[in-house]
Amino acid sequence: METKFWRLDREQIDAEKINKAAELICRGEIVAFPTETVYGLGANALDDEAVKKIFAAKGRPSDNPLIVHVASIEQAEAVAEVSSLARKLMEAFWPGPLSIVLPKKDGVAARVTAGQPTVAVRMPNHPVALALIRAAGVPIAAPSANLSGKPSPTTAEHVYHDLKGRVPCILGAEDTKVGVESTVVQAAQQPCVLLRPGAITKEQLEAYCGEILLPNKKQIDIPQAPGMKYTHYAPEGMVYLIDGRDQLAEAYGYWQKQDKKIALLIPNQWQDVIANIPENQVYLLGDERNLAEIAAAIFKGLRYCDEIGAEIVLAAAFAKEGIGMAVMNRLGKAAQKEGWNHGRKNGYH
């Protein structure tokens, strides 16, 4: 399959390219497009055969549901039963990086919801995404536009690298601003459940929802939202989370003795911990006091580790507060759960 790559300026959107991409959506094809969080891979959310192509292109498990992207609250009401609480959240945070899980209405493709009675909806805060939805005239189901399990794409080049030859069209714009996928909250009833953390924080949502719960085991095993059940975001090398500068020096020293190619994903303040490390093996995520900046860089950093062929990735851990919860959610899904020295215990020499 030939993949067309159309670059767009968000300030002066080329209507002809948007209309051509919208025609593809209406014909049951899939299109990659930018949002403020990560790039998405979209299909008509009302067309089950079109949605099937998303799963095929990504190699995505069929029980991993998708988020339906809309251009208005009215369009959300056409696919979901919008509660009064959900409407409050929409009015407060849309357009923006918040997906809301609600009872679905008839017409939503079964593959979108993985056969469940609920659907996640969101209105993206990106002019290209909104223009595409409006031009297509249908809600667009879209996960991240990457191969399943790999770091999510925050640039059009990431999408092209993963999906060239798998999708007919990529709409490219600037790099994404948020850098992690949307917050997902179940808001059909109270107490609400935070199914996936993101840039809209638990604390922000609690101002509208009251107490918010975290998902239980059943909600993880039969997920109502993407990013809950499966390993995600992982580069080719093994990722280990590092708690502090001293542990970084210890872990680096150990893996260096094993003659492994190491990459560091660390905040700016940690760059002097290791002396004489090759510059290209350090990816600086930003100021550790600015977790939004860290979040925007996480997926770029994980992909950079693959670019340099890192076998071991030592990634700084951050406080699970505010957007730090989203940062650690993504890093945690990419990492070995047993700690940095797990490899030593299991003979990775």
C-alpha positions as CSV (number, residue, x, y, z in Angstrom):
1,M,0.0,0.0,0.0
2,E,1.2,3.5,-0.9
3,T,1.1,5.8,2.1
4,K,0.4,9.5,1.3
5,F,2.1,11.9,3.7
6,W,0.4,15.3,3.7
7,R,2.0,18.1,5.8
8,L,-0.5,20.7,7.2
9,D,-0.1,24.0,8.9
10,R,-2.4,24.2,11.9
11,E,-2.8,28.0,11.5
12,Q,-3.7,27.8,7.8
13,I,-5.2,24.3,7.2
14,D,-5.3,23.1,3.7
15,A,-9.0,22.4,3.1
16,E,-8.3,20.3,0.0
17,K,-6.1,17.9,1.9
18,I,-8.6,17.7,4.8
19,N,-11.4,16.9,2.4
20,K,-9.4,14.2,0.6
21,A,-8.6,12.6,4.0
22,A,-12.3,12.9,5.0
23,E,-13.3,11.2,1.8
24,L,-11.0,8.3,2.8
25,I,-12.8,8.1,6.1
26,C,-16.2,8.1,4.5
27,R,-15.1,5.3,2.1
28,G,-14.2,3.0,5.0
29,E,-10.4,3.7,5.0
30,I,-8.1,4.7,7.9
31,V,-6.2,8.0,8.3
32,A,-3.5,9.0,10.8
33,F,-3.9,12.6,12.2
34,P,-2.5,14.8,14.9
35,T,-4.1,15.6,18.2
36,E,-2.8,17.6,21.2
37,T,-2.0,14.4,23.0
38,V,-0.4,12.0,20.5
39,Y,-1.1,11.1,16.8
40,G,-4.2,9.0,16.2
41,L,-5.2,6.4,13.7
42,G,-8.8,7.0,12.8
43,A,-11.7,5.3,11.1
44,N,-15.5,5.9,10.9
45,A,-16.7,4.9,14.4
46,L,-20.0,3.7,12.9
47,D,-18.4,1.3,10.4
48,D,-17.2,-2.0,11.9
49,E,-15.3,-3.1,8.8
50,A,-13.4,0.3,8.7
51,V,-12.6,0.0,12.4
52,K,-11.3,-3.5,11.7
53,K,-8.6,-2.0,9.6
54,I,-7.2,0.0,12.6
55,F,-6.7,-3.3,14.5
56,A,-5.0,-4.9,11.5
57,A,-2.7,-1.9,10.8
58,K,-1.5,-1.7,14.4
59,G,-1.5,-5.4,15.3
60,R,-3.8,-4.4,18.2
61,P,-5.6,-7.0,20.4
62,S,-9.3,-7.1,19.6
63,D,-10.4,-6.7,23.3
64,N,-8.6,-3.3,23.6
65,P,-11.3,-0.7,23.1
66,L,-10.9,2.6,21.1
67,I,-11.8,6.2,21.9
68,V,-14.4,7.9,19.7
69,H,-13.3,11.5,18.7
70,V,-16.1,14.0,18.2
71,A,-16.2,17.7,17.2
72,S,-19.0,18.8,19.6
73,I,-21.0,17.7,22.6
74,E,-24.0,17.2,20.3
75,Q,-21.9,14.6,18.3
76,A,-21.0,12.9,21.6
77,E,-24.7,12.7,22.4
78,A,-25.3,10.8,19.2
79,V,-23.0,7.9,20.3
80,A,-23.3,7.9,24.1
81,E,-25.8,8.5,26.9
82,V,-24.4,11.7,28.3
83,S,-25.2,12.2,32.0
84,S,-25.4,15.6,33.7
85,L,-22.1,15.0,35.3
86,A,-20.5,14.0,32.0
87,R,-21.9,17.2,30.4
88,K,-20.3,19.3,33.2
89,L,-16.9,17.6,32.5
90,M,-17.3,18.2,28.8
91,E,-18.1,21.9,29.3
92,A,-15.2,22.2,31.7
93,F,-12.5,20.3,29.8
94,W,-13.5,20.1,26.1
95,P,-11.9,20.5,23.7
96,G,-9.1,18.9,25.6
97,P,-7.3,15.7,26.7
98,L,-10.2,14.1,28.6
99,S,-12.0,10.9,27.4
100,I,-15.3,10.1,29.2
101,V,-16.7,6.5,29.3
102,L,-20.4,6.4,29.1
103,P,-23.2,3.9,28.0
104,K,-23.1,3.6,24.3
105,K,-26.0,4.2,21.9
106,D,-26.9,2.0,18.9
107,G,-24.8,2.5,15.8
108,V,-21.4,2.5,17.4
109,A,-19.3,-0.2,15.8
110,A,-18.9,-3.3,18.0
111,R,-15.1,-3.4,17.5
112,V,-14.8,0.2,18.9
113,T,-16.1,-0.9,22.3
114,A,-14.7,-4.4,22.3
115,G,-18.2,-5.7,22.6
116,Q,-18.9,-3.8,25.8
117,P,-22.0,-1.6,26.6
118,T,-19.8,1.5,27.1
119,V,-17.9,3.9,24.8
120,A,-15.2,6.4,25.5
121,V,-15.7,9.8,23.8
122,R,-13.5,12.9,23.6
123,M,-13.2,16.2,21.7
124,P,-9.6,16.8,20.8
125,N,-8.1,20.2,21.1
126,H,-6.3,20.4,17.7
127,P,-7.5,22.2,14.7
128,V,-6.5,19.5,12.2
129,A,-8.3,16.8,14.2
130,L,-11.4,18.9,14.5
131,A,-11.4,19.8,10.8
132,L,-11.1,16.2,9.8
133,I,-14.0,15.1,12.0
134,R,-16.2,17.9,10.8
135,A,-15.4,17.3,7.1
136,A,-16.0,13.6,7.4
137,G,-19.3,14.2,9.2
138,V,-19.0,11.1,11.4
139,P,-17.4,10.4,14.8
140,I,-13.9,9.0,14.3
141,A,-12.6,6.1,16.4
142,A,-8.9,6.4,17.0
143,P,-6.2,4.8,19.1
144,S,-2.6,6.0,18.9
145,A,-1.0,5.8,15.4
146,N,1.8,3.3,16.2
147,L,2.4,-0.4,16.1
148,S,0.7,-1.9,19.1
149,G,2.9,-2.0,22.2
150,K,5.4,0.5,21.0
151,P,5.9,4.1,22.3
152,S,3.0,6.3,21.2
153,P,3.8,8.7,18.3
154,T,4.3,12.4,19.2
155,T,5.6,13.4,15.7
156,A,4.4,12.7,12.2
157,E,7.7,11.0,11.5
158,H,7.1,8.5,14.3
159,V,3.8,7.6,12.5
160,Y,5.5,7.2,9.2
161,H,8.2,5.0,10.7
162,D,5.7,2.6,12.2
163,L,2.8,2.6,9.7
164,K,4.4,3.4,6.2
165,G,2.7,0.9,3.8
166,R,0.0,0.0,6.4
167,V,-2.2,3.1,6.1
168,P,-3.3,5.1,3.0
169,C,-2.8,8.6,4.5
170,I,-0.9,10.4,7.2
171,L,-1.8,14.0,8.1
172,G,1.3,15.6,9.5
173,A,1.5,18.8,11.6
174,E,3.7,20.0,14.4
175,D,4.8,17.8,17.3
176,T,2.1,17.1,19.9
177,K,2.0,19.4,22.9
178,V,0.8,17.1,25.7
179,G,2.8,14.1,24.8
180,V,0.8,11.4,26.7
181,E,-2.7,10.0,25.8
182,S,-5.8,11.5,27.2
183,T,-7.1,11.0,30.7
184,V,-9.9,8.5,30.7
185,V,-12.7,8.7,33.4
186,Q,-15.8,6.6,33.8
187,A,-18.5,9.1,34.5
188,A,-21.8,7.3,34.0
189,Q,-22.3,7.2,37.7
190,Q,-20.6,8.3,40.9
191,P,-18.1,7.6,42.3
192,C,-16.3,8.1,39.0
193,V,-13.3,5.8,38.2
194,L,-10.0,7.1,36.8
195,L,-9.3,4.4,34.2
196,R,-6.2,6.1,32.7
197,P,-4.3,9.1,34.0
198,G,-3.3,11.9,31.7
199,A,-2.9,15.7,31.5
200,I,-6.3,16.3,33.1
201,T,-5.3,15.3,36.6
202,K,-7.3,13.4,39.3
203,E,-7.2,16.5,41.4
204,Q,-8.8,18.6,38.6
205,L,-11.5,16.0,38.0
206,E,-12.4,15.7,41.7
207,A,-13.4,19.4,41.7
208,Y,-16.4,18.3,39.6
209,C,-16.8,14.6,40.5
210,G,-16.0,14.4,44.2
211,E,-14.1,11.3,45.1
212,I,-12.6,9.4,42.2
213,L,-11.7,5.7,42.5
214,L,-8.9,3.8,40.8
215,P,-9.8,0.8,38.6
216,N,-10.3,-2.6,40.2
217,K,-9.0,-5.9,38.8
218,K,-12.1,-6.7,36.9
219,Q,-12.0,-3.2,35.2
220,I,-8.4,-3.9,34.2
221,D,-9.0,-7.5,32.9
222,I,-12.1,-6.4,30.9
223,P,-11.0,-2.9,30.1
224,Q,-13.4,-0.1,29.3
225,A,-10.6,2.1,28.0
226,P,-7.3,1.6,26.1
227,G,-4.0,1.4,27.8
228,M,-5.3,-0.7,30.8
229,K,-4.6,-4.4,30.2
230,Y,-1.6,-4.8,27.9
231,T,2.1,-3.9,28.0
232,H,2.5,-0.6,26.2
233,Y,5.0,2.0,25.3
234,A,8.1,-0.3,25.4
235,P,11.2,0.2,23.3
236,E,13.3,-2.7,22.2
237,G,15.7,-2.5,25.2
238,M,14.8,-3.4,28.8
239,V,13.5,-0.4,30.7
240,Y,14.3,0.0,34.4
241,L,12.9,2.7,36.7
242,I,15.5,4.5,38.8
243,D,14.6,6.1,42.2
244,G,17.1,8.9,42.6
245,R,20.6,10.0,41.5
246,D,22.5,7.4,43.7
247,Q,20.6,4.5,42.3
248,L,21.3,5.8,38.8
249,A,25.0,5.7,39.4
250,E,24.8,2.2,40.9
251,A,22.6,0.8,38.1
252,Y,24.7,2.4,35.4
253,G,27.9,0.9,36.9
254,Y,26.4,-2.5,37.0
255,W,25.1,-2.6,33.4
256,Q,28.3,-1.0,32.1
257,K,30.3,-3.9,33.5
258,Q,28.0,-6.3,31.6
259,D,29.1,-4.5,28.4
260,K,25.5,-3.4,27.6
261,K,24.7,-0.3,25.5
262,I,22.9,1.9,28.0
263,A,20.6,4.9,27.5
264,L,19.6,7.3,30.2
265,L,16.1,9.0,30.3
266,I,16.6,11.6,33.0
267,P,15.7,15.1,34.0
268,N,18.1,18.0,33.3
269,Q,19.2,18.1,36.9
270,W,20.6,14.5,36.8
271,Q,23.0,15.0,33.8
272,D,26.1,15.3,35.9
273,V,25.6,12.0,37.8
274,I,27.5,9.9,35.3
275,A,30.9,11.1,34.2
276,N,32.2,10.5,30.7
277,I,29.1,8.8,29.3
278,P,28.7,9.4,25.5
279,E,26.5,12.3,24.9
280,N,24.2,10.4,22.5
281,Q,23.3,7.9,25.2
282,V,21.6,10.6,27.4
283,Y,18.1,11.9,26.6
284,L,17.2,14.8,28.8
285,L,13.5,14.9,29.5
286,G,13.4,18.5,30.9
287,D,13.2,20.2,34.2
288,E,12.2,17.7,37.0
289,R,10.1,20.5,38.6
290,N,8.0,20.7,35.5
291,L,6.2,17.4,35.1
292,A,4.2,18.6,32.1
293,E,7.5,19.2,30.3
294,I,8.6,15.7,31.3
295,A,5.3,14.2,30.0
296,A,5.7,15.8,26.6
297,A,9.2,14.2,26.2
298,I,8.6,10.7,27.5
299,F,7.6,9.0,24.2
300,K,10.2,10.8,22.2
301,G,12.8,9.7,24.7
302,L,11.7,6.0,24.5
303,R,11.8,6.1,20.7
304,Y,15.3,7.7,20.8
305,C,16.5,4.7,22.8
306,D,15.6,2.5,19.9
307,E,17.3,4.8,17.4
308,I,20.6,4.4,19.2
309,G,20.1,0.6,19.7
310,A,20.0,0.8,23.5
311,E,19.9,-2.6,25.2
312,I,19.3,-1.2,28.7
313,V,17.2,2.0,29.4
314,L,17.6,3.6,32.8
315,A,14.6,5.9,33.3
316,A,14.2,8.3,36.1
317,A,11.1,7.9,38.3
318,F,9.0,10.9,39.3
319,A,6.4,11.7,42.0
320,K,2.9,10.3,41.2
321,E,1.2,13.6,41.7
322,G,-0.7,15.6,39.2
323,I,0.5,14.8,35.7
324,G,3.3,12.8,37.3
325,M,0.7,10.0,37.7
326,A,0.4,9.9,33.9
327,V,4.2,10.0,33.5
328,M,4.7,7.0,35.9
329,N,1.7,5.1,34.4
330,R,3.4,5.2,31.0
331,L,6.9,4.5,32.3
332,G,5.6,1.7,34.5
333,K,4.0,-0.1,31.6
334,A,7.2,0.2,29.6
335,A,9.4,-1.0,32.4
336,Q,10.5,-4.3,34.1
337,K,8.4,-4.5,37.2
338,E,11.1,-6.1,39.4
339,G,13.5,-3.2,39.6
340,W,16.8,-2.2,37.9
341,N,18.7,-5.2,39.2
342,H,16.2,-7.8,38.0
343,G,18.4,-8.6,35.0
344,R,21.3,-9.5,37.4
345,K,19.0,-12.0,39.2
346,N,17.9,-13.7,36.0
347,G,21.2,-14.1,34.2
348,Y,20.9,-11.3,31.6
349,H,24.7,-11.1,31.1
